[in-house]
Amino acid sequence: MQFSTALHDAGVPSELHIFQKGSHGYGLGMGHGDVSAWTGICIEWMKTGGIIRNSGIMEG
């Protein structure tokens, strides 16, 4: 959370999602309850940030 606060304080666009249950190392988290949502959240964040389009990675 300190890292997220530092990003915010520096004006860096970021998001922090904290899941009630879970651990580290689930791969894509499929089949692990709420943790499974992180991949969709990540894709939407990358679209919002202009990193990817609906069809995939943007070409530079």
Backbone as CSV, one residue per row, in Angstrom:
resi,resn,N_x,N_y,N_z,CA_x,CA_y,CA_z,C_x,C_y,C_z
1,MET,0.814,-1.173,0.000,0.000,0.000,0.000,0.870,1.254,0.000
2,GLN,2.061,1.166,0.560,2.959,2.317,0.536,3.350,2.660,-0.893
3,PHE,3.563,1.647,-1.712,3.922,1.874,-3.110,2.777,2.572,-3.833
4,SER,1.560,2.113,-3.613,0.392,2.736,-4.231,0.258,4.195,-3.792
5,THR,0.460,4.459,-2.530,0.399,5.829,-2.013,1.480,6.701,-2.650
6,ALA,2.681,6.162,-2.795,3.771,6.924,-3.405,3.460,7.243,-4.866
7,LEU,2.894,6.274,-5.598,2.500,6.536,-6.981,1.462,7.652,-7.042
8,HIS,0.463,7.562,-6.195,-0.595,8.581,-6.150,-0.004,9.952,-5.836
9,ASP,0.844,10.014,-4.827,1.450,11.282,-4.417,2.306,11.891,-5.529
10,ALA,2.890,11.029,-6.373,3.735,11.500,-7.474,2.927,11.781,-8.742
11,GLY,1.609,11.564,-8.680,0.762,11.832,-9.834,0.823,10.751,-10.906
12,VAL,1.258,9.568,-10.525,1.365,8.461,-11.470,0.032,7.715,-11.503
13,PRO,-0.581,7.573,-12.687,-1.844,6.834,-12.761,-1.645,5.380,-12.326
14,SER,-2.461,4.945,-11.398,-2.336,3.578,-10.898,-3.646,3.150,-10.248
15,GLU,-3.763,1.874,-10.009,-4.900,1.309,-9.300,-4.380,0.275,-8.316
16,LEU,-5.086,0.118,-7.219,-4.752,-0.901,-6.236,-6.007,-1.709,-5.964
17,HIS,-5.906,-3.010,-6.122,-7.024,-3.910,-5.848,-6.579,-4.887,-4.775
18,ILE,-7.318,-4.934,-3.687,-6.995,-5.840,-2.588,-8.131,-6.849,-2.473
19,PHE,-7.793,-8.105,-2.573,-8.785,-9.162,-2.481,-8.784,-9.725,-1.062
20,GLN,-9.968,-10.009,-0.554,-10.106,-10.504,0.815,-9.377,-11.822,1.026
21,LYS,-9.486,-12.701,0.041,-8.829,-14.005,0.141,-7.901,-14.174,-1.043
22,GLY,-6.871,-14.947,-0.840,-5.952,-15.214,-1.927,-4.527,-15.256,-1.430
23,SER,-3.650,-15.507,-2.354,-2.241,-15.626,-2.040,-1.470,-15.171,-3.267
24,HIS,-0.251,-15.553,-3.389,0.573,-15.192,-4.526,0.900,-16.464,-5.293
25,GLY,1.028,-16.354,-6.600,1.460,-17.485,-7.386,0.337,-18.330,-7.963
26,TYR,-0.800,-17.721,-8.245,-1.928,-18.449,-8.817,-1.867,-18.528,-10.339
27,GLY,-0.863,-18.008,-10.964,-0.859,-17.940,-12.421,-1.922,-16.952,-12.856
28,LEU,-2.879,-17.384,-13.626,-3.965,-16.495,-14.037,-5.117,-16.527,-13.053
29,GLY,-4.999,-17.287,-11.986,-6.011,-17.280,-10.936,-7.295,-17.993,-11.284
30,MET,-7.352,-18.643,-12.424,-8.590,-19.288,-12.841,-9.010,-20.349,-11.823
31,GLY,-10.266,-20.285,-11.438,-10.799,-21.256,-10.501,-10.469,-20.965,-9.051
32,HIS,-10.022,-19.749,-8.761,-9.661,-19.384,-7.387,-10.532,-18.251,-6.859
33,GLY,-11.831,-18.325,-7.093,-12.763,-17.343,-6.553,-12.523,-15.939,-7.074
34,ASP,-12.602,-14.968,-6.169,-12.478,-13.558,-6.543,-11.155,-13.225,-7.210
35,VAL,-10.100,-13.971,-6.877,-8.785,-13.716,-7.451,-8.825,-13.866,-8.975
36,SER,-9.743,-14.670,-9.482,-9.860,-14.871,-10.925,-10.162,-13.585,-11.670
37,ALA,-10.713,-12.590,-10.985,-11.102,-11.332,-11.621,-9.909,-10.473,-12.026
38,TRP,-8.721,-10.741,-11.483,-7.608,-9.821,-11.714,-7.212,-9.712,-13.168
39,THR,-7.349,-10.777,-13.950,-6.943,-10.687,-15.352,-7.816,-9.706,-16.126
40,GLY,-9.124,-9.735,-15.896,-10.026,-8.784,-16.548,-9.765,-7.360,-16.101
41,ILE,-9.495,-7.185,-14.817,-9.176,-5.860,-14.280,-7.904,-5.329,-14.935
42,CYS,-6.917,-6.196,-15.086,-5.647,-5.800,-15.705,-5.847,-5.404,-17.165
43,ILE,-6.639,-6.169,-17.896,-6.898,-5.853,-19.310,-7.576,-4.497,-19.437
44,GLU,-8.572,-4.223,-18.602,-9.262,-2.933,-18.653,-8.311,-1.794,-18.309
45,TRP,-7.407,-1.998,-17.349,-6.431,-0.981,-16.963,-5.486,-0.692,-18.130
46,MET,-5.053,-1.750,-18.829,-4.161,-1.556,-19.973,-4.872,-0.841,-21.126
47,LYS,-6.141,-1.121,-21.331,-6.911,-0.403,-22.354,-7.031,1.071,-21.991
48,THR,-7.374,1.356,-20.750,-7.519,2.741,-20.290,-6.212,3.507,-20.420
49,GLY,-5.096,2.835,-20.152,-3.786,3.468,-20.231,-3.220,3.538,-21.632
50,GLY,-3.955,3.012,-22.619,-3.473,3.053,-23.995,-2.392,2.042,-24.305
51,ILE,-2.256,1.030,-23.447,-1.231,0.018,-23.664,-1.706,-1.000,-24.689
52,ILE,-2.989,-1.337,-24.638,-3.557,-2.275,-25.600,-4.882,-1.733,-26.131
53,ARG,-5.300,-2.274,-27.253,-6.621,-2.012,-27.806,-7.450,-3.274,-27.581
54,ASN,-8.669,-3.254,-28.037,-9.514,-4.444,-27.930,-8.886,-5.638,-28.626
55,SER,-8.134,-5.369,-29.695,-7.555,-6.469,-30.470,-6.197,-6.920,-29.961
56,GLY,-5.614,-6.225,-29.009,-4.318,-6.654,-28.478,-3.368,-5.482,-28.290
57,ILE,-2.094,-5.763,-28.253,-1.071,-4.757,-27.972,-1.008,-3.725,-29.081
58,MET,-0.922,-2.455,-28.694,-0.844,-1.372,-29.672,0.538,-1.338,-30.302
59,GLU,0.584,-1.014,-31.555,1.866,-0.928,-32.255,2.432,0.483,-32.106
60,GLY,3.732,0.565,-31.870,4.372,1.840,-31.614,4.808,2.513,-32.848
